[in-house]
């Protein structure tokens, strides 16, 4: 068989290699501590589960769900957004339900890019951002993120020749994997840049609520309240611990919403109505669960960073997300994949290699704080022993 050339860039998958390494470690008798996947281990709130459970007994929820049947969810999403960010939203034309924000970032390029068009992406960045561009037969221009610039891209570095062929830019802050936060002033600069160069501005926003201390995470639409060039993707996976339910939404420019809706209509119907009822309960009901989740991840962050620092691995304290982004010590400073595969094989501790998020991620690893502090501290102890054995003479 001969397959489409657009699949060729998708064949290299660091995370599939890590899954094989994890399986090998378990088969060898190691007890796995998996810090590689950013899937919350916390449960969804009781009132959310109850709303879904009650829907199961309602036969009217058992059929296909068309767009008009999602109105209550779209109203709840628009209301939540306006209350949080102060931006008016039309639930009829500016909101679209999604199967998580990943569906948005993967499918929107099909509506925006023609073959050969460029998309400007963060490097490192979330892999589905790249995958969506490849599936649309587009080209990627990686915008390097450097620690000395707060892991924010420098738009002036994008070549004019690339801008002449570019159609979209994808941002995502708070950022996975670096845990960086972008201030509103940065988003205002991004909006002006995209307006100047006629680019669609996409903002993937799954960590809107996972910010610590007095930190806040602005929405891209606060920098583009007229929604002139922008679309934002939000998911209930992180804030509401609903990753397995696969529910999120797009919000923004009506023409972009309509274009994405056209792609979505060719691919799938909407989710089961009971899941949308659960999402409505999450967005419009008590928010104590969100606050508790944020406190939990902050406590884990503090315990993990302290343990790493105590073992002699200095890492910055992230102000957001469920991740710690750490520069690798010698001799692993240019071999994140080797570090991660050897670490899990030797100790059972699985982490994500920075190279899996892009060229500029090399030399780093990402830890997902998806276990309680005692488990995180046990993982650090194993890593300490591993580094002592594998460190250069």
Secondary structure by P-SEA (a helix, b strand, c coil): cccccccccccccaaaaaaaaaaaaaaacccccccccccccccccaaaaaaaaaaaaccccccccccccaaaaaaaaaaaaaaaccccccccccccccccaaaaaaccccccccccbbbbbbccccaaaaaaaaaacbbbbccccccccccccccccccaaaaaaccbbbbbcccccccccccaaaaaaaaaaaaaabbbbbbbccccccccccbbbbcccccccccccbbbbbbccccccccccccccccccaaaaaaaaaaaaaccccccaaaaaaaaaaacccaaaaaaaaaaaaaaaaaaaaaaaaacccccccccccbbbbbbcccccccaaaaaaaaaacccbbbbbccccccccccbbbbbccccaaaaaaaaaaaaaaaaaaccc
